[in-house]
Each structure stands twice: as structure tokens, then as C-alpha cells.
Amino acid sequence: MNPLISLIDVSVTRNNRRLLGPLTWNLERGRHTAVTGRNGAGKTTLLRLLRGELLPDPGGERVYDFGQGPQRSVLGLRQRIGLVSADMQEFYFLHTPRVKGRDVVLAGFFDTPILYDRATPEQEAAADEVVHRLGIRDLAEAELRTLSTGQVRKLLVARALASGPDVLLLDEPLDGLDTRSRAEVLNLLDLAGERTTLICAAHRAGDLPDCVAHALALDAGVVMAEGERSGAESVLRETAPSLVACDLPVAARSGEYEYLLRLENVSVVADGKRILRDIDWEVLPGENWMVVGENGAGKSTLLKLVTSEVAPYADGERGTGTVLRLGGMTMDEARPLIGVVSPDLQASYARELGWEVTAEETVMSGFRGSVGMLDQPTSRELAEARQWLEIVGLKGLESRRLRRMSYGQQRRVFLARAMAPGPKLLLLDEPLSGLDPDSRALMAGLIQGLAESGTPVIMVSHHVEDRIPAINRILELKGGGKGFCGPRERFEPLPPTGRAR
């Protein structure tokens, strides 16, 4: 039997920079494969090449053979190569929140993000069959805006499987999911592996479906190793955060404030859905918090309350809750004193600027709280930006555009952006998501160093194991309400949900 996809001496070059190759590799039917490597190793580029979104450089060959004979063009084959990624989910949340889940599944037949054409009766039946097989009928009838991150990810798996693809590409399919959702999606992917061939790019060992038995390790766009799954797991093995040895400026004392945050009787309602309810929470000087909870529990919304991106709900007789910052400052006063790092902010530079902005410009934009530069920086702002890029290990890359940096390097740029103005409070929304083990350890070490030097930290994460030593308080959200709230040593996280075998 011929390979499903053959790559023969293939390279991919963009803007005079080689992203992948030279690479010779075959994808055999039923040989489920993990693709591992550091941020920037070429994993996503490989998946895009396999799906036909990128052309190989002249001289290389890419051959598809799904049973009708070999062909070098992906024309007519795209629906036979499914894709599930966190980036795809971001598109739906941003642009189509009112689309129903079933229409998302049906759109997979046309390889379009939303359903533009009327599905045939056969396509309708196939969509219903995969929804039933995956046990997500309730999700298919709901609008995306009412669903959690984990629930939408399940719909994307159904979307990819509905057309019966020969190959299913998985680009960090569990990124952003809580423990329960990760286990549930992994179960779905194991079911998918019974019908199609999986290629899964991942940064954590626990993010690989059980059916994956083969591994391909990339570094700087070339294959460093190929073999059994155990090799991939050794590459992805979790490491304890190593502290970064660098000189961090001592933060301005936050002790002049009676409190850093004070939320009283706060609720949030959006599109008729209650996201947070009756939250009372106080953050005092000397405290570093981790906020945990399942997808949809309200963690990111809590941070958006702090930054005034969402407002408390006027809850009938109880009135509107209050959010007080930095001892009672107005939001205009507090805004430049609150640093923020999040995948959403990082993605906004891709959406609005195409990442065509330098590391230095990105850091300086933190002084204005803008996406990109709005006016000329002062000499002090330029000096602070360069100092913080050196602190986060990016000295010499000041003029490099974000587009030419790895995802992990970008995340450190945004940490420098948050810190350069000298914040009195640092908000971190999933700061370690999407990072390879080395980048994760480096970022965790930087955050630990900042906390030790006096910058108060509030860190949201789905991974309790990502707690840095400086975290001394835990807030757990459950269904929009407050669960555990107190000292770290008293918190007992639930064990990971078991996966069906």
C-alpha cells in the first residue's frame, strides 16, 4: 500500500527564511504520529504543508495517494484532510459566536469556516451520524457563544471527522482546555483514530491520544529523530520550572495600598448568560494568586473585570457590584499600573498588525496600553523597553519583527511589554499555554523572579501543576461562583478525570 502522503526532499521558505526542511518523510495509513519540538521548530509549518496550505519550494515533491492513484496537487483532496486547532476555535469565538454547532460541523464538508452552501441529505446524515457517535448532540443544537472552550473543541473534532477524512491533523488540539475537557477530547480523538490517521503536534506529554504510537521530533525545521511514542514523551516530559538567573529591578513597593483589588458582590451577565455570580474577593499586598477552574468557570472574565473590559451586572435589588483597584484609584489612574499578559493580547497583534511590528515597538506600546505604536516614544520608554528585552533573554532581537520570532519568544516580548511601564499588579492569563517545556520553564522562572522582586502576580491557569513557588493564594471558580479561596497549602485540587480505555 502506498503512503497517504509522501514528502521527498521538501523545504518551505518564506521571506528568505527557511521554515522547514529539507525533509523526506512518508505518512503511512493507520500510523498515528506525534510531531514534537520546541516553539519555532516547524511543527505547524509541517501540518500546513501536509494540508496543502503551503507549497513546497521548487525541487521538492509532495505526493498524495488516498486510493485513486498518486497526485501532486491537493485540489479535490482538501476535504479528505481534516484539521483541529486552537487557532481555528479563536476564529469562531471572534467572528461567529451565534452560529449553531451543527452548522459548524456541516461547514467541514465545504472546507469553509461557516456554512455558505446548503448541505445535501447525505451530508446532513453524515453530520448527524458523527455527532451521535461522539455523543455531542446537545452541543450541535447550541450557539457557540453559549458553549465553553472544551465544548467547542469537541464540535471542531466532529467538523473534521464528518466528511470521513483519510488524515486528521491536530495542531495543539488540547491547548486552553481544563483537565476534564482534555480527557474528554482525548477520548474523542482515540475514537477518531479508529477511522482515520492522526498527526498530532503537542507540547505536553499528556496531550497525545493513546492511539498515537509513533513520533517525529523536529528542530529548526529538520527531523532530529523518528521512532516510538516513548521518544516523544521524553521530549515532552514535564520539567520543574527552573528559575532564571538574571538581575530583575526591584519593583516599587505596593505596600502603600491598603489593598490591590477588592471585588464586592460582583456578577457578570453577557448575552443573557450569567458568567460570574456574587463574587467577593480581596487581593492584599504580599499576596500572589492563582485562579483555577474548568473551562467556562469565569476565570478570564474575572481578569477582564479588573481591566474594565467588562462591567459588573446590575443585579436587581442587590444593585451593581463594585470593583476597586489599587487602594481605590479610578480606572483611568489604575490602568497604566496594571500589566497584562495573555494569549488573546498576543493574538491581537496578529489580527490587527499581522505581527509586522518589532519586539521593541511591541514593548513600547505597553506604555500607551495600545496594540502597536500610536506615537513617538520618549527616550526613557525606549531605554526601559531595551532593558526589559534584555531581562527576558531577548537582547539583540530588539529590531526583529514578531512574525520572525517563535511563539515562546513572542510570549516573553509580551511579558516585557507588561513590565516596562513598572506595574503595581501583573495579570497573567494562561501565561504558559502553547509553550514547549523549555519555554515553559523559562517563562515560569521569569514570573517567579518578578514575584520575588516585589511585583504582585495574579495568574490564571488550567494546569494546577504550573503553580510557581511564589503563588501563596488560590481562588477556585466553579460554574461562575467562588469555590475554594485561601492559602495555597490548604488547596486540594481534584485528581485528573480518568480517560476511557
LOZAPA-378581 format. One record per residue (C-alpha): x, y, z. Coordinates in steps of 0.5 Angstrom, whole numbers, plus 500, padded with zeros to 3 digits. Example, Ala and Ser with C-alpha at 12.3 -4.5 7.8 and 13.67 -1.06 7.14 Angstrom:
% residues 2
525491516527498514
//
This chain:
% residues 501
500500500503507498504512503498517504503523504510523501515529502521528498527533499522538501523545504519551506522558505518565507521572506528569505528565511528557511522555516522547514527542511530539507525534509524527507518523510512518509506518513503511513496510513494508521501510523499515528504520529506525535510532532514535537519540538521547541517553539519555532521548531517548525511543527505548525509549518509542517502541518500547514505544508501537509494540508496544502496551505503552504507550497514547498520550495522549488526542487522538493516533492509533496505527493498525496495518495489517498487511494486514487493514485498519486497526485502532487496538488492538494486540489480536491483533497483538502476535505480529506485532511482535517484540522483541529487547532486552538487558532481555529477556535479563536476565529469562531469566538471572535467572528461567529459567536452566534453560529450554532454548533451543527453549522460549524460541523457542516462547514467542515464539508466545504473547508470553510469556517462557516456554512455558506452553502446548503448541505446535501442530505448525505452531508446532513446525515454524516454530520448527525452520525459523527455528532451522535458517535462523539456524544455531543448532540447537546452542543450541536444545538447550542450557539458557540457564545454559550459554550465553554472552550472545551465544548467548542473544541469538541465541536471542532473535532466533530467538524474535522471528522464529519467528512471522513478524512484520511488524515487528521492534523492536530495543532496543540488541540488541548491548548487552553483546556482544563483538566476535565476538558483535556481528558474528554477531548483526548477520549474523542481523539482516541475514537477518531484514531480508529477511523483516520490517521492522526498527526498531533503537534503538542508541547506537553506529554499528557496532550497526546492521545493514547493511540499515538505510538510514533514520534517525529522530533523537529529542531530548527525545521529539520528532523532530529529524531524519529521513533517510538512514542516514548521518545516524544514523551522524554522530549515533552517531559515536564520539568520543574521551573528553573529560576532565571539568573538575572538582575531584576529591578526591585519593584516600587513598594506596593505597601503604600496601598491598603489593598491592591484589589477589592471586589465586593458582591460582583456579578457579570452577565453577558448575552443573558448568561451569568458568567460570575456571581456574587464574588467577594475577593481582596488582594493585599500587599505581599500576596501572590494569587493563582486563579484556577477553575474549569473552562467557563468558570469565569477566570479570564472574565475576572481579570477583565473586571480588574482591567475594566474591559467588562463591568459589574452587572446591576443585580436587581435589589442588590445593586451593582458590585464594586471593583476597587483597585490600588487602594481606591484609585480611579480606573484612569489612574490605575490603568498604567499601573497594572501590567497584563500578559495574555495569549489574547493580547499576543494574538491581537498583535497578529490580528491588527498588525500582522506581527509586523512590529518589532520587539522594541516597539511592542514593549514601548507600546506598553507605556500607552496601553495600545496595540502598536505604537501611537506616537514617538516614545521618550528617551526614558521609555526607549531605555526601559524597553531595551533594559527589559528586553535584556532582562527577559533574555532577548538582548540583540533582538530589539529590532526583530519583528514579532513575525520572525520570533518564536511563540516563546520569544514573543511571550517574553516580549509581552512580559517585558511590555507589561513590566517596562512601565513599572506596574504595581500589579501584574495580571497573567492570563495563562502565561505558560500556555502554548510554550514548550518545556524549556520556554515554560521553565524560562517564563516561570522562572522570570515570573518567580523572579519578578514576584520575589523582587516585589511585583505582586502577581495574579496568575490564571492557569488551567494547570495547577502544576504550573504554580510557581513557588511565590504563589501563596494564595489560591482562588478557585472558581466553580461555575462562576462562583467562588470556591476555595479562597485562601492560603496555598497550603490548604488548597487540595486540587481535584485529581485529574479526570480519568480517561476511558480506555
//
